[in-house]
């Protein structure tokens, strides 16, 4: 969430940058400023009346001691009238604060200056290519991963549908072992890069989902579980299944004041991820291309505002290293304004080329949220001047397993079987899926 002070001090810049997103509620910016004006004026009136009443209360006591009962009674009547006015002003203040927050909730993050203008993924720009030439498969080994899964009996999509529904694949045998090997490989690489591994809960409360920006923007994409308690309708639990480990891991520092000397704070975690993906259907979601449950290792950084873009490029290099070790052709895209996530200031997407499907599959997003999340989280630090300041938050997929598995199966298939990349053999304990 943007701070109203930032919007007020940078109104023209905010409107200009949000135009890159195609943001259609520019009136919310002026509304936020107007509501803040009302809040300030109301607060000033409240402060004045409260000060008057405090002063008057002292005078009343002194006048009674002096026997000046009539004067004391007159001031008491004025204090009583002020109290009624104060009550009305407090109601106005509460309503104004709520309206201001609602206006701020509707405003997405301001894109970084480097974000290209555009409305769809077709407007994203290639930042870097991670291959010499696109791979071509042998005529005898060019199956898509869903056919390879059936051929080698490593992923059972039909049984997943029976157990749960579409988008919940069942991994088995060497498929399950490959998945576990990838998780361990990603976690080990993250720990070697200085990330503290954590094992967070897989369900979060509303405050946590709000803190990282999933609410109210992505409510329809999350699975929601509620259990009513008693006749009063109150909920004994009210949780969301996490769409990414970003949510619980970043919320570790909600309502915290961190030490400036501790920056950057690096954390990683492996979790299953749950996404409803409403409206997803067709050939582009076949097999592992889009599923409702998948595993992912997430890397998160909390950084000093002056260093957060150094952290962002460090995270890019980390994900690049993983893809190079997995021997997969990739490219990095700078997302345009219209394709940028609601909370992100700058996002780079990693896509791996599927030689069997002859298409690019997104496998990672690495983002800098600047202060957008930390303002919601109240995640602060005390700077060298002793003043409180919002930290910057960043996260990235390192990596998401469903599509990585698909790309490994398709790009490394041979007539003899599916070859395991050298860097992964120590984790799989086998060299081929055959």
PEGIUR-V62788 format. One record per residue. RES is the residue in one letter. SS is DSSP state (H for helix, E for strand, L for the rest). PHI is phi in whole degrees, 0 to 359 (none if undefined). OMEGA is omega in degrees with one decimal (none if undefined). Layout:
RES_SS_PHI_OMEGA ; RES_SS_PHI_OMEGA
//
This chain:
X_L_none_176.8 ; X_L_289_174.0 ; X_L_279_-179.3 ; X_H_294_177.8 ; X_H_294_177.6 ; X_H_295_179.0 ; X_H_298_-178.3 ; X_H_295_-176.2 ; X_H_280_-175.5 ; X_L_227_-172.7 ; X_H_303_-177.9 ; X_H_296_179.7 ; X_H_295_179.9 ; X_H_301_-179.0 ; X_H_294_-179.6 ; X_H_296_-177.7 ; X_H_290_179.7 ; X_H_290_174.2 ; X_H_298_176.8 ; X_H_299_-179.9 ; X_H_279_-170.8 ; X_L_74_-178.1 ; X_L_299_-172.4 ; X_L_258_-178.8 ; X_L_233_-179.0 ; X_L_301_178.5 ; X_H_297_178.6 ; X_H_295_180.0 ; X_H_292_178.2 ; X_H_294_178.4 ; X_H_297_179.9 ; X_H_298_179.6 ; X_H_295_179.5 ; X_H_297_178.6 ; X_H_294_177.1 ; X_H_293_174.9 ; X_H_299_178.6 ; X_H_297_179.0 ; X_H_299_-178.9 ; X_H_296_-180.0 ; X_H_296_179.2 ; X_H_294_179.0 ; X_H_297_178.8 ; X_H_297_178.2 ; X_H_297_178.3 ; X_H_299_-179.3 ; X_H_300_-178.7 ; X_H_295_-178.7 ; X_H_292_178.3 ; X_H_296_177.8 ; X_H_295_178.0 ; X_H_299_-178.9 ; X_H_294_177.7 ; X_H_298_178.8 ; X_H_294_-178.6 ; X_H_296_-179.7 ; X_H_300_178.1 ; X_H_292_179.9 ; X_H_295_-178.3 ; X_H_300_179.0 ; X_H_299_-179.4 ; X_H_294_-179.0 ; X_H_293_177.4 ; X_H_297_178.6 ; X_H_296_-179.4 ; X_L_275_-179.9 ; X_L_80_-179.1 ; X_L_268_-173.6 ; X_H_296_-177.4 ; X_H_296_179.2 ; X_H_295_179.3 ; X_H_297_-179.4 ; X_H_296_179.4 ; X_H_297_179.0 ; X_H_291_177.8 ; X_H_301_179.3 ; X_H_296_178.2 ; X_H_293_177.9 ; X_H_298_179.7 ; X_H_297_177.8 ; X_H_295_177.9 ; X_H_298_-179.1 ; X_H_298_177.0 ; X_H_294_177.8 ; X_H_295_179.3 ; X_H_299_179.3 ; X_H_300_178.2 ; X_H_293_178.6 ; X_H_294_178.4 ; X_H_295_175.3 ; X_H_296_177.1 ; X_H_299_179.8 ; X_H_298_179.8 ; X_H_298_-179.9 ; X_H_296_-179.8 ; X_H_294_178.3 ; X_H_298_178.9 ; X_H_296_179.5 ; X_H_294_177.9 ; X_H_296_178.6 ; X_H_297_179.2 ; X_H_298_177.7 ; X_H_294_-179.4 ; X_H_293_179.8 ; X_H_298_-176.2 ; X_L_277_-175.9 ; X_L_262_179.2 ; X_L_286_179.0 ; X_L_293_178.4 ; X_L_281_179.8 ; X_L_298_173.6 ; X_L_299_-176.5 ; X_L_301_-177.9 ; X_L_278_-178.5 ; X_L_292_178.9 ; X_L_288_174.2 ; X_L_289_179.5 ; X_L_153_-174.1 ; X_L_244_-177.0 ; X_L_229_-179.3 ; X_H_296_176.7 ; X_H_290_-179.9 ; X_H_267_175.7 ; X_L_293_-176.6 ; X_E_249_177.6 ; X_E_286_179.3 ; X_E_270_-177.9 ; X_E_200_173.9 ; X_E_254_-178.1 ; X_E_249_178.9 ; X_L_201_176.8 ; X_L_274_178.4 ; X_L_208_179.4 ; X_L_295_-176.9 ; X_L_289_174.2 ; X_L_237_-177.8 ; X_L_273_175.2 ; X_L_294_-178.4 ; X_L_301_-179.0 ; X_L_268_-179.1 ; X_L_212_-176.8 ; X_L_219_-177.4 ; X_L_271_170.9 ; X_L_290_-170.9 ; X_H_297_-179.0 ; X_H_291_174.8 ; X_H_281_175.3 ; X_H_296_179.6 ; X_H_301_178.9 ; X_H_285_-178.4 ; X_H_299_-176.8 ; X_L_258_175.5 ; X_L_55_-177.1 ; X_L_242_175.5 ; X_E_221_-177.2 ; X_E_245_-178.7 ; X_H_285_-177.0 ; X_H_294_179.2 ; X_H_292_175.0 ; X_H_300_176.8 ; X_H_295_180.0 ; X_H_296_-177.1 ; X_H_289_-173.4 ; X_L_231_-177.9 ; X_L_163_179.9 ; X_L_297_179.1 ; X_L_91_178.7 ; X_L_231_-174.9 ; X_L_289_176.0 ; X_E_254_175.9 ; X_E_269_180.0 ; X_L_210_178.7 ; X_L_55_-178.8 ; X_H_292_174.0 ; X_H_293_177.5 ; X_H_293_179.6 ; X_H_293_177.4 ; X_H_296_179.5 ; X_H_298_179.2 ; X_H_295_178.8 ; X_H_297_179.3 ; X_H_296_178.3 ; X_H_301_-179.7 ; X_H_295_177.4 ; X_H_298_-179.3 ; X_H_296_179.8 ; X_H_294_179.0 ; X_H_296_179.9 ; X_H_298_178.7 ; X_H_293_179.0 ; X_H_295_177.1 ; X_H_294_179.9 ; X_L_272_175.1 ; X_L_97_178.9 ; X_L_270_176.9 ; X_E_282_179.5 ; X_E_282_174.8 ; X_L_231_176.8 ; X_L_240_-173.4 ; X_L_275_172.2 ; X_L_297_-179.8 ; X_L_262_172.8 ; X_E_240_179.5 ; X_E_229_176.9 ; X_L_273_-175.6 ; X_H_297_-179.2 ; X_H_298_-179.8 ; X_H_292_179.2 ; X_H_294_176.8 ; X_H_289_-174.6 ; X_H_301_-178.6 ; X_L_262_172.0 ; X_L_96_176.3 ; X_L_290_175.5 ; X_L_248_-0.1 ; X_L_270_-170.9 ; X_L_289_-170.5 ; X_L_241_-175.8 ; X_H_301_-178.2 ; X_H_289_-179.3 ; X_H_267_-175.6 ; X_L_254_171.6 ; X_L_279_-172.2 ; X_E_236_179.4 ; X_E_238_178.6 ; X_E_228_176.4 ; X_E_230_-179.2 ; X_E_292_-179.6 ; X_E_235_173.4 ; X_L_71_-176.0 ; X_L_279_-177.0 ; X_L_282_177.6 ; X_L_81_178.9 ; X_E_292_-178.0 ; X_E_260_176.4 ; X_E_287_169.1 ; X_E_216_-176.8 ; X_E_207_-169.4 ; X_E_238_174.8 ; X_E_242_172.1 ; X_E_288_-170.9 ; X_L_290_174.5 ; X_L_276_-179.5 ; X_L_191_178.4 ; X_L_293_175.8 ; X_H_311_-173.1 ; X_H_294_-179.4 ; X_H_291_-176.5 ; X_H_292_179.4 ; X_H_295_-178.4 ; X_H_288_172.5 ; X_H_305_-175.6 ; X_H_256_174.6 ; X_L_296_179.7 ; X_L_62_-180.0 ; X_L_246_170.4 ; X_E_250_-175.1 ; X_E_265_178.1 ; X_L_278_179.9 ; X_H_302_-178.2 ; X_H_292_-177.7 ; X_H_276_-179.7 ; X_L_290_-10.7 ; X_L_280_175.1 ; X_E_271_-176.6 ; X_E_246_177.9 ; X_E_223_174.5 ; X_E_220_178.5 ; X_E_202_174.0 ; X_E_258_175.0 ; X_E_213_161.6 ; X_E_289_178.5 ; X_E_234_-175.4 ; X_E_237_-179.6 ; X_L_221_-177.8 ; X_L_290_179.8 ; X_L_50_-177.2 ; X_L_302_176.2 ; X_L_86_-179.5 ; X_L_277_179.2 ; X_L_196_176.3 ; X_L_97_-173.6 ; X_H_294_-177.5 ; X_H_288_179.9 ; X_H_245_-177.6 ; X_L_290_176.9 ; X_L_62_-178.4 ; X_L_264_-176.6 ; X_L_298_174.2 ; X_L_208_-177.3 ; X_L_230_-178.4 ; X_L_269_175.6 ; X_E_224_177.4 ; X_E_208_179.0 ; X_E_264_-179.2 ; X_E_206_168.2 ; X_E_259_-177.1 ; X_E_251_171.5 ; X_E_249_-176.8 ; X_E_230_173.3 ; X_E_231_168.9 ; X_E_246_-167.1 ; X_E_230_172.4 ; X_L_292_-178.8 ; X_L_306_-179.1 ; X_L_283_-173.7 ; X_L_239_-170.6 ; X_H_292_179.0 ; X_H_282_168.1 ; X_H_294_177.8 ; X_H_297_180.0 ; X_H_300_-178.4 ; X_H_287_172.6 ; X_H_296_178.8 ; X_H_292_175.4 ; X_H_301_-179.3 ; X_H_297_179.7 ; X_H_295_-179.8 ; X_H_294_176.3 ; X_H_304_-179.7 ; X_H_299_178.4 ; X_H_296_-177.7 ; X_H_292_176.3 ; X_H_295_179.4 ; X_H_291_176.6 ; X_L_274_175.2 ; X_L_59_-178.8 ; X_L_244_177.5 ; X_L_285_-175.6 ; X_E_221_169.8 ; X_E_221_179.1 ; X_E_246_-179.8 ; X_E_249_168.0 ; X_E_268_-177.0 ; X_L_288_177.1 ; X_L_284_-176.4 ; X_H_303_-177.5 ; X_H_288_-179.1 ; X_H_259_-177.0 ; X_L_284_176.3 ; X_L_297_-175.1 ; X_L_306_-173.3 ; X_L_266_-171.5 ; X_L_272_172.1 ; X_L_266_178.7 ; X_E_204_179.9 ; X_E_229_170.5 ; X_E_249_174.6 ; X_E_257_171.3 ; X_E_260_175.6 ; X_E_238_176.3 ; X_E_252_-179.3 ; X_E_277_175.6 ; X_E_267_-178.2 ; X_L_292_-179.4 ; X_L_286_179.6 ; X_L_271_-178.3 ; X_L_55_179.2 ; X_E_206_177.1 ; X_E_268_178.8 ; X_E_240_177.6 ; X_E_291_-179.5 ; X_E_236_-179.1 ; X_E_199_167.6 ; X_E_233_177.9 ; X_E_236_-169.6 ; X_E_227_168.8 ; X_E_248_-179.6 ; X_E_262_-176.2 ; X_E_50_-176.8 ; X_L_262_-173.8 ; X_H_298_178.2 ; X_H_284_-174.8 ; X_H_296_175.7 ; X_H_294_176.3 ; X_H_291_-176.5 ; X_H_282_-171.3 ; X_L_56_179.8 ; X_L_262_-170.6 ; X_E_229_171.2 ; X_E_216_177.6 ; X_E_263_-175.4 ; X_L_282_-174.4 ; X_L_296_176.8 ; X_L_272_-179.6 ; X_L_86_-178.5 ; X_L_267_176.4 ; X_E_287_-178.3 ; X_E_216_177.6 ; X_E_284_175.4 ; X_L_280_172.1 ; X_E_256_176.9 ; X_E_242_-179.9 ; X_E_219_171.0 ; X_E_206_179.0 ; X_E_200_175.5 ; X_E_277_-177.3 ; X_E_217_6.4 ; X_E_223_174.5 ; X_E_273_-167.0 ; X_H_281_-171.4 ; X_H_302_-177.2 ; X_H_285_175.0 ; X_H_296_176.1 ; X_H_299_179.4 ; X_H_303_-177.6 ; X_H_291_177.0 ; X_H_297_-178.9 ; X_H_298_-174.1 ; X_H_286_-173.9 ; X_H_282_-177.5 ; X_L_255_178.3 ; X_E_285_175.5 ; X_L_227_177.9 ; X_L_295_-178.0 ; X_L_271_-176.7 ; X_L_152_-179.2 ; X_E_260_-176.4 ; X_E_280_176.9 ; X_L_269_177.9 ; X_L_302_-175.9 ; X_H_305_-175.5 ; X_H_293_-174.7 ; X_H_260_-174.4 ; X_H_297_179.7 ; X_H_294_-178.4 ; X_H_263_179.1 ; X_H_279_-174.3 ; X_L_67_170.0 ; X_L_217_-174.5 ; X_L_255_-178.0 ; X_E_217_165.3 ; X_E_254_-176.2 ; X_L_217_none
//
